[in-house]
Amino acid sequence: MNNLIDNVRNLIKTRFVQNVFALYCVHFINYLIPIITIPYLTRILGAVVWGNYAFVQAVALYSLSVIEYSFTMSATREVARHRDDTSRLGNLIASVFGAKLILSLIVIIILLIITPFVENLRSHITLLWIGVTWSILQSFNLMWYFQGLERMKLVAILDVSMKALSLVCIFVFVHTPTDVERIFIFQAAGSLLSVGTAYFIASQEIPLLLPDFTSIRRVMKDGWSLFVSKLAVNVYTIGNVLIVGLISTPYVIGQFAGADKISKAVLGMMAPLSQAMYPRLTYLTHKDRNEGYRWAKIGIIVSGCGNIVVGAVIFLTAPYLVQWLLGSEFTGAVTILRVLAILPPLSAINGMLGGQWMLSLGMDKAYNRTLIFAATVNIIAAIILVPRLEGIGMALSVILTELVIFVLFILYLRRNKSV
């Protein structure tokens, strides 16, 4: 019995377990914040203003994903491989910072060009640029660096604190539909404080250097294939609200976005395990492929089973979740949410098969091809289904896309004798 207790204590003290716990703290807050804010914001903004806000938020999130490039994967992988080389880590942080500056400029230029031609952006120009400011600030976070080091404890505390502060400000200062711009303002302020503090912490441990063009080009080249796959993923995740917004009305955007946010908030409950597994799998695969395979199987079983339960709960409680979280103006979101209840187990298993195991094995090209094809399927399905079924059509497109990804991942891994 004493040996069992000692083993449990030693397990708790391991870096991996502490990393998982820290990531779960961050994701618990990410899960809790929508549950707290969505009921408040949908009721004070109303279905139409909420739809406008959701559309601009989707643009901001897509901008964020472009500026973050693939560094959450490629740079994390580099940190995990060279965690003891402070000089290399300092150069990596500088290179990633410089790359994000360039990508921020590209995003701003693209938005300046397309905004005059998109009614939902042109009519909410101030909200748009405040949202984009938040996305740019948030994109410079150093979560990838601390994740690669498997030292998430401190940065998790920092992230949680800033989000909690932003949440308090929303409840104190956002009371009417005309206050919608303040939501992004408070989030941007929290991101600025969080990012600044993270860079200060990093500067105490490694030399922070000025970026040079050669290093910037190298990190962007290293992450290019993963960036392509990330953009493809965003087409059928973040991009879904954008697609609905380009095809339908703000009211329909609001219905779909409401259901989608509930689904995403619940889906995020299993994400910390996946994030913590990635640097561990990369390290183990590099040292011992069989041990890495064992960890990958454990992750698939745990995340798959956990999310089957999550999906079932969403399906059964959809009417109550919509009424409680969104309000009486969002009855159309119930059926959408029930369709999206199929998403958690599919997404979790695909994340472990592709984002964890295939990338750890260096199968970047196969991973890319799969996601690009899936993104194409999503767009085509949405164009066909959304005009006919509105938000339900978009939800069906998402499920079809995840099924396509699952089949192709299995085929690739079987062909390479990796499952």
PEDALIN-V894618 format. One record per residue. N is the residue number from 1. SS is DSSP state (~ for helix, > for strand, _ for the rest). PHI is phi in whole degrees, 0 to 359 (* if undefined). Layout:
[[N | SS | PHI] [N | SS | PHI]]
This chain:
[[1 | _ | *] [2 | ~ | 295] [3 | ~ | 296] [4 | ~ | 296] [5 | ~ | 297] [6 | ~ | 296] [7 | ~ | 295] [8 | ~ | 296] [9 | ~ | 299] [10 | ~ | 295] [11 | ~ | 296] [12 | ~ | 298] [13 | ~ | 279] [14 | _ | 293] [15 | ~ | 297] [16 | ~ | 298] [17 | ~ | 296] [18 | ~ | 296] [19 | ~ | 294] [20 | ~ | 299] [21 | ~ | 297] [22 | ~ | 297] [23 | ~ | 294] [24 | ~ | 293] [25 | ~ | 297] [26 | ~ | 298] [27 | ~ | 286] [28 | ~ | 296] [29 | ~ | 293] [30 | ~ | 298] [31 | ~ | 283] [32 | ~ | 285] [33 | ~ | 301] [34 | ~ | 299] [35 | ~ | 299] [36 | ~ | 279] [37 | ~ | 277] [38 | ~ | 302] [39 | ~ | 300] [40 | ~ | 288] [41 | ~ | 289] [42 | ~ | 297] [43 | ~ | 280] [44 | ~ | 277] [45 | ~ | 271] [46 | ~ | 84] [47 | ~ | 298] [48 | ~ | 287] [49 | ~ | 295] [50 | ~ | 299] [51 | ~ | 296] [52 | ~ | 297] [53 | ~ | 298] [54 | ~ | 297] [55 | ~ | 294] [56 | ~ | 296] [57 | ~ | 299] [58 | ~ | 297] [59 | ~ | 298] [60 | ~ | 297] [61 | ~ | 293] [62 | ~ | 292] [63 | ~ | 299] [64 | ~ | 302] [65 | ~ | 293] [66 | ~ | 292] [67 | ~ | 291] [68 | _ | 290] [69 | _ | 55] [70 | _ | 243] [71 | _ | 294] [72 | _ | 296] [73 | _ | 251] [74 | ~ | 292] [75 | ~ | 287] [76 | ~ | 300] [77 | ~ | 297] [78 | ~ | 294] [79 | ~ | 298] [80 | ~ | 298] [81 | ~ | 280] [82 | _ | 233] [83 | _ | 294] [84 | _ | 262] [85 | _ | 258] [86 | ~ | 297] [87 | ~ | 296] [88 | ~ | 293] [89 | ~ | 295] [90 | ~ | 298] [91 | ~ | 294] [92 | ~ | 294] [93 | ~ | 298] [94 | ~ | 297] [95 | ~ | 295] [96 | ~ | 295] [97 | ~ | 300] [98 | ~ | 297] [99 | ~ | 297] [100 | ~ | 291] [101 | ~ | 298] [102 | ~ | 296] [103 | ~ | 294] [104 | ~ | 298] [105 | ~ | 297] [106 | ~ | 297] [107 | ~ | 299] [108 | ~ | 299] [109 | ~ | 297] [110 | ~ | 298] [111 | ~ | 293] [112 | ~ | 298] [113 | ~ | 284] [114 | ~ | 272] [115 | ~ | 305] [116 | ~ | 300] [117 | ~ | 260] [118 | _ | 243] [119 | ~ | 301] [120 | ~ | 293] [121 | ~ | 266] [122 | ~ | 299] [123 | _ | 276] [124 | _ | 224] [125 | ~ | 295] [126 | ~ | 293] [127 | ~ | 301] [128 | ~ | 302] [129 | ~ | 285] [130 | ~ | 292] [131 | ~ | 297] [132 | ~ | 293] [133 | ~ | 301] [134 | ~ | 300] [135 | ~ | 297] [136 | ~ | 293] [137 | ~ | 298] [138 | ~ | 295] [139 | ~ | 295] [140 | _ | 274] [141 | _ | 297] [142 | _ | 253] [143 | ~ | 303] [144 | ~ | 299] [145 | ~ | 293] [146 | ~ | 290] [147 | ~ | 293] [148 | ~ | 297] [149 | _ | 279] [150 | _ | 56] [151 | _ | 229] [152 | _ | 268] [153 | ~ | 301] [154 | ~ | 292] [155 | ~ | 292] [156 | ~ | 294] [157 | ~ | 300] [158 | ~ | 298] [159 | ~ | 297] [160 | ~ | 297] [161 | ~ | 297] [162 | ~ | 292] [163 | ~ | 291] [164 | ~ | 296] [165 | ~ | 296] [166 | ~ | 298] [167 | ~ | 297] [168 | ~ | 299] [169 | ~ | 297] [170 | ~ | 298] [171 | ~ | 291] [172 | ~ | 280] [173 | ~ | 245] [174 | _ | 252] [175 | _ | 230] [176 | _ | 224] [177 | ~ | 303] [178 | ~ | 287] [179 | ~ | 269] [180 | ~ | 302] [181 | ~ | 295] [182 | ~ | 295] [183 | ~ | 301] [184 | ~ | 292] [185 | ~ | 298] [186 | ~ | 292] [187 | ~ | 293] [188 | ~ | 294] [189 | ~ | 297] [190 | ~ | 297] [191 | ~ | 296] [192 | ~ | 299] [193 | ~ | 295] [194 | ~ | 295] [195 | ~ | 296] [196 | ~ | 300] [197 | ~ | 293] [198 | ~ | 297] [199 | ~ | 293] [200 | ~ | 296] [201 | ~ | 298] [202 | ~ | 297] [203 | ~ | 294] [204 | _ | 279] [205 | _ | 248] [206 | _ | 223] [207 | _ | 287] [208 | _ | 269] [209 | _ | 253] [210 | _ | 280] [211 | _ | 289] [212 | _ | 238] [213 | ~ | 298] [214 | ~ | 297] [215 | ~ | 291] [216 | ~ | 298] [217 | ~ | 298] [218 | ~ | 295] [219 | ~ | 292] [220 | ~ | 287] [221 | ~ | 293] [222 | ~ | 298] [223 | _ | 260] [224 | ~ | 299] [225 | ~ | 297] [226 | ~ | 291] [227 | ~ | 295] [228 | ~ | 300] [229 | ~ | 293] [230 | ~ | 294] [231 | ~ | 299] [232 | ~ | 296] [233 | ~ | 300] [234 | ~ | 294] [235 | ~ | 299] [236 | _ | 254] [237 | _ | 238] [238 | _ | 297] [239 | ~ | 293] [240 | ~ | 297] [241 | ~ | 296] [242 | ~ | 297] [243 | ~ | 298] [244 | ~ | 299] [245 | ~ | 294] [246 | ~ | 280] [247 | ~ | 258] [248 | _ | 235] [249 | _ | 265] [250 | ~ | 304] [251 | ~ | 296] [252 | ~ | 293] [253 | ~ | 304] [254 | ~ | 298] [255 | ~ | 296] [256 | ~ | 293] [257 | ~ | 297] [258 | ~ | 298] [259 | ~ | 295] [260 | ~ | 296] [261 | ~ | 292] [262 | ~ | 297] [263 | ~ | 299] [264 | ~ | 293] [265 | ~ | 298] [266 | ~ | 287] [267 | ~ | 300] [268 | ~ | 291] [269 | ~ | 297] [270 | ~ | 264] [271 | ~ | 296] [272 | ~ | 303] [273 | ~ | 299] [274 | ~ | 295] [275 | ~ | 296] [276 | ~ | 290] [277 | ~ | 289] [278 | ~ | 299] [279 | ~ | 296] [280 | ~ | 294] [281 | ~ | 294] [282 | ~ | 300] [283 | ~ | 294] [284 | ~ | 292] [285 | ~ | 297] [286 | ~ | 292] [287 | ~ | 265] [288 | _ | 208] [289 | ~ | 297] [290 | ~ | 297] [291 | ~ | 293] [292 | ~ | 298] [293 | ~ | 297] [294 | ~ | 297] [295 | ~ | 295] [296 | ~ | 297] [297 | ~ | 298] [298 | ~ | 299] [299 | ~ | 297] [300 | ~ | 295] [301 | ~ | 296] [302 | ~ | 295] [303 | ~ | 291] [304 | ~ | 295] [305 | ~ | 296] [306 | ~ | 300] [307 | ~ | 279] [308 | ~ | 296] [309 | ~ | 297] [310 | ~ | 300] [311 | ~ | 298] [312 | ~ | 297] [313 | ~ | 296] [314 | ~ | 299] [315 | ~ | 299] [316 | ~ | 289] [317 | ~ | 255] [318 | ~ | 308] [319 | ~ | 299] [320 | ~ | 287] [321 | ~ | 297] [322 | ~ | 295] [323 | ~ | 297] [324 | ~ | 286] [325 | ~ | 272] [326 | _ | 251] [327 | _ | 109] [328 | ~ | 289] [329 | ~ | 281] [330 | ~ | 242] [331 | _ | 298] [332 | _ | 293] [333 | ~ | 279] [334 | ~ | 298] [335 | ~ | 296] [336 | ~ | 300] [337 | ~ | 296] [338 | ~ | 294] [339 | ~ | 294] [340 | ~ | 291] [341 | _ | 295] [342 | _ | 286] [343 | ~ | 292] [344 | ~ | 308] [345 | ~ | 295] [346 | ~ | 297] [347 | ~ | 295] [348 | ~ | 296] [349 | ~ | 294] [350 | ~ | 297] [351 | ~ | 297] [352 | ~ | 287] [353 | ~ | 295] [354 | ~ | 266] [355 | ~ | 296] [356 | ~ | 255] [357 | ~ | 287] [358 | ~ | 297] [359 | ~ | 290] [360 | ~ | 296] [361 | _ | 275] [362 | _ | 80] [363 | _ | 273] [364 | ~ | 296] [365 | ~ | 294] [366 | ~ | 296] [367 | ~ | 299] [368 | ~ | 298] [369 | ~ | 300] [370 | ~ | 298] [371 | ~ | 289] [372 | ~ | 295] [373 | ~ | 297] [374 | ~ | 296] [375 | ~ | 297] [376 | ~ | 297] [377 | ~ | 300] [378 | ~ | 298] [379 | ~ | 295] [380 | ~ | 297] [381 | ~ | 297] [382 | ~ | 294] [383 | ~ | 299] [384 | ~ | 282] [385 | ~ | 270] [386 | ~ | 298] [387 | ~ | 298] [388 | ~ | 267] [389 | ~ | 244] [390 | _ | 54] [391 | ~ | 297] [392 | ~ | 297] [393 | ~ | 299] [394 | ~ | 292] [395 | ~ | 297] [396 | ~ | 296] [397 | ~ | 297] [398 | ~ | 296] [399 | ~ | 296] [400 | ~ | 302] [401 | ~ | 297] [402 | ~ | 295] [403 | ~ | 295] [404 | ~ | 298] [405 | ~ | 299] [406 | ~ | 302] [407 | ~ | 299] [408 | ~ | 291] [409 | ~ | 300] [410 | ~ | 299] [411 | ~ | 297] [412 | ~ | 296] [413 | ~ | 292] [414 | ~ | 293] [415 | ~ | 296] [416 | _ | 264] [417 | _ | 55] [418 | _ | 247] [419 | _ | 226]]
